[in-house]
Amino acid sequence: MKFVSWNVNGLRACLKKNFMESFKNLDADIFALQETRMLREQAIIELNGYLQFWNSAEKKGYSGTAIFTRVKPISAKYGLNIDEHDHEGRIITLEFEKFYFVNTYTPNSRRELERLEYRLRWENDFRSYVKNLAAVKPVIICGDLNVAHTEIDLKNPASNHQSAGFTDAERGKFSELLSVGFIDTFRFIYPDRKNIYSWWSNFRRARENNSGWRIDYFLVSENLADKISAASIEDKIFGSDHCPVTLTLENF
C-alpha cells in the first residue's frame, strides 16, 4: 500500500503547476495534502477512483488539509476535539479496518517564536491524541510537522538553533512523540542519509542550492516496522516550496 504526503502551499496555485501530473505519477492509494488554503468548492478537482476528505480553516486562504483515498474508510474525524486547536483545519483522521491514518499540518512557531508556547501545547495534545488511537489499532501519521528533528535534517543547523522548527523545545517534543511508540520511517530506512530535504525557503536560491530542511514525515506505530518497505523524498517534483514524501507498506 502506497501513501503520499505533500504540503502544496496553496492547492489552487499548485494545480497550475502540474499538480495533477504529479498526482497521477505518484499513484498513491492514500494521498494527503497540507496547506491547501482553500475551501473544497473553490476548485473542481476530479479524481476518478478517489474519495475526498477536506478540513479547511475558518480563516480564508489559510492552512487546511485534505485526503484523497482509493480505500473507503470506516469513518472520518476532523480536528482534535479541542476548541483551541480546531479552527485552522489542521487534522483529518480516517479510520480503516486495520489502522488509523492521521494527516496533520503542525502549527509553525513563527518568527521571533511568537507562537512557540501555543505550538508546545499543540504537541502535547497531539501526542496524547495519537497515543490513544494507537491503543486501539496501529496509526500512520503524515504531514508537515514543522520540525527538523536532528542536525542532519537541515542544511545549516549551527545557525538555526533559535529558529522556528529547530528549537530544542520543538525537537524535544518530536522525540517525545517517537518515544510513545512511533517510528520515523525515512530514518528507519536511511538512518544516516544527509543532504536530502523536503522544504526550501523561497529566498537566496535555497532550492537550487539544496539549502533545505526535512520537516515532512511519515510516522508509523512501532508494530508496523516489519511492514515498511520503502520511504522516499521526491525532491525532483516541483509545484510547491515543499516536495512530496512517500511511504510504502508491504503485506498491509
VENSUL-V854720 format. One record per pair of residues at least 4 apart in sequence whose C-alpha atoms are under 7 Angstrom apart, sorted by sequence separation. I is the first residue (numbers start at 1). GAP is how many residues later the second one is. If there is no record, write none. Layout:
{{I | GAP} {I | GAP}}
This chain:
{{10 | 4} {11 | 4} {12 | 4} {13 | 4} {14 | 4} {15 | 4} {18 | 4} {19 | 4} {20 | 4} {21 | 4} {22 | 4} {23 | 4} {38 | 4} {82 | 4} {95 | 4} {96 | 4} {109 | 4} {110 | 4} {115 | 4} {116 | 4} {117 | 4} {118 | 4} {119 | 4} {120 | 4} {121 | 4} {122 | 4} {123 | 4} {124 | 4} {125 | 4} {126 | 4} {127 | 4} {128 | 4} {129 | 4} {130 | 4} {131 | 4} {133 | 4} {134 | 4} {149 | 4} {156 | 4} {157 | 4} {162 | 4} {163 | 4} {166 | 4} {167 | 4} {168 | 4} {169 | 4} {170 | 4} {171 | 4} {172 | 4} {173 | 4} {174 | 4} {175 | 4} {176 | 4} {178 | 4} {184 | 4} {185 | 4} {186 | 4} {187 | 4} {202 | 4} {205 | 4} {206 | 4} {207 | 4} {220 | 4} {224 | 4} {14 | 5} {15 | 5} {57 | 5} {80 | 5} {81 | 5} {95 | 5} {109 | 5} {110 | 5} {134 | 5} {148 | 5} {161 | 5} {162 | 5} {165 | 5} {166 | 5} {177 | 5} {178 | 5} {183 | 5} {201 | 5} {206 | 5} {207 | 5} {238 | 5} {8 | 6} {57 | 6} {80 | 6} {94 | 6} {95 | 6} {109 | 6} {133 | 6} {148 | 6} {151 | 6} {160 | 6} {161 | 6} {200 | 6} {206 | 6} {237 | 6} {57 | 7} {79 | 7} {93 | 7} {94 | 7} {109 | 7} {200 | 7} {56 | 8} {93 | 8} {94 | 8} {235 | 8} {55 | 9} {56 | 9} {93 | 9} {234 | 9} {55 | 10} {79 | 10} {92 | 10} {93 | 10} {109 | 10} {234 | 10} {54 | 11} {55 | 11} {79 | 11} {91 | 11} {92 | 11} {200 | 11} {233 | 11} {234 | 11} {54 | 12} {79 | 12} {91 | 12} {92 | 12} {107 | 12} {200 | 12} {233 | 12} {53 | 13} {54 | 13} {78 | 13} {79 | 13} {91 | 13} {199 | 13} {200 | 13} {232 | 13} {233 | 13} {40 | 14} {53 | 14} {78 | 14} {90 | 14} {91 | 14} {199 | 14} {232 | 14} {52 | 15} {53 | 15} {77 | 15} {78 | 15} {90 | 15} {197 | 15} {198 | 15} {199 | 15} {231 | 15} {232 | 15} {52 | 16} {77 | 16} {90 | 16} {197 | 16} {198 | 16} {199 | 16} {231 | 16} {39 | 17} {51 | 17} {52 | 17} {76 | 17} {77 | 17} {148 | 17} {197 | 17} {198 | 17} {230 | 17} {231 | 17} {38 | 18} {50 | 18} {51 | 18} {76 | 18} {147 | 18} {148 | 18} {198 | 18} {230 | 18} {50 | 19} {51 | 19} {75 | 19} {76 | 19} {146 | 19} {147 | 19} {229 | 19} {50 | 20} {75 | 20} {228 | 20} {229 | 20} {49 | 21} {73 | 21} {74 | 21} {228 | 21} {229 | 21} {38 | 22} {73 | 22} {74 | 22} {149 | 22} {227 | 22} {228 | 22} {38 | 23} {55 | 23} {73 | 23} {147 | 23} {227 | 23} {4 | 24} {37 | 24} {64 | 24} {65 | 24} {147 | 24} {227 | 24} {3 | 25} {8 | 25} {10 | 25} {11 | 25} {37 | 25} {63 | 25} {64 | 25} {65 | 25} {149 | 25} {227 | 25} {2 | 26} {3 | 26} {4 | 26} {5 | 26} {6 | 26} {7 | 26} {8 | 26} {9 | 26} {10 | 26} {11 | 26} {37 | 26} {63 | 26} {64 | 26} {65 | 26} {2 | 27} {3 | 27} {4 | 27} {5 | 27} {6 | 27} {7 | 27} {8 | 27} {9 | 27} {10 | 27} {36 | 27} {37 | 27} {63 | 27} {1 | 28} {2 | 28} {3 | 28} {4 | 28} {5 | 28} {6 | 28} {7 | 28} {8 | 28} {35 | 28} {36 | 28} {217 | 28} {35 | 29} {36 | 29} {58 | 29} {216 | 29} {218 | 29} {34 | 30} {35 | 30} {57 | 30} {58 | 30} {12 | 31} {34 | 31} {57 | 31} {33 | 32} {34 | 32} {56 | 32} {57 | 32} {33 | 33} {56 | 33} {185 | 33} {32 | 34} {33 | 34} {55 | 34} {184 | 34} {185 | 34} {32 | 35} {184 | 35} {185 | 35} {198 | 35} {31 | 36} {32 | 36} {183 | 36} {31 | 37} {55 | 37} {100 | 37} {182 | 37} {183 | 37} {198 | 37} {30 | 38} {31 | 38} {99 | 38} {100 | 38} {101 | 38} {102 | 38} {103 | 38} {104 | 38} {105 | 38} {106 | 38} {108 | 38} {182 | 38} {183 | 38} {30 | 39} {98 | 39} {99 | 39} {100 | 39} {101 | 39} {102 | 39} {103 | 39} {104 | 39} {105 | 39} {106 | 39} {182 | 39} {183 | 39} {29 | 40} {30 | 40} {99 | 40} {100 | 40} {101 | 40} {102 | 40} {103 | 40} {104 | 40} {105 | 40} {106 | 40} {155 | 40} {181 | 40} {182 | 40} {201 | 40} {29 | 41} {181 | 41} {200 | 41} {29 | 42} {152 | 42} {199 | 42} {200 | 42} {199 | 43} {153 | 44} {198 | 44} {199 | 44} {186 | 45} {198 | 45} {185 | 46} {186 | 46} {131 | 49} {123 | 50} {127 | 50} {113 | 51} {111 | 53} {110 | 54} {109 | 55} {108 | 56} {155 | 56} {155 | 57} {154 | 58} {155 | 58} {154 | 59} {153 | 60} {154 | 60} {153 | 61} {148 | 65} {148 | 66} {148 | 67} {147 | 68} {146 | 69} {145 | 70} {32 | 71} {34 | 71} {144 | 71} {145 | 71} {144 | 72} {145 | 72} {143 | 73} {144 | 73} {143 | 74} {142 | 75} {143 | 75} {142 | 76} {141 | 77} {142 | 77} {141 | 78} {140 | 79} {141 | 79} {140 | 80} {139 | 81} {140 | 81} {139 | 82} {138 | 83} {34 | 109} {34 | 110} {5 | 137} {7 | 137} {5 | 138} {19 | 220} {18 | 221} {17 | 222} {14 | 225} {14 | 226} {9 | 231} {8 | 232} {9 | 232} {8 | 234} {7 | 235} {6 | 237} {6 | 238} {5 | 239} {6 | 239} {4 | 240} {5 | 240} {4 | 241} {5 | 241} {4 | 242} {3 | 243} {4 | 243} {3 | 244} {2 | 245} {3 | 245} {2 | 246} {1 | 247} {2 | 247} {1 | 248} {1 | 249} {1 | 251}}
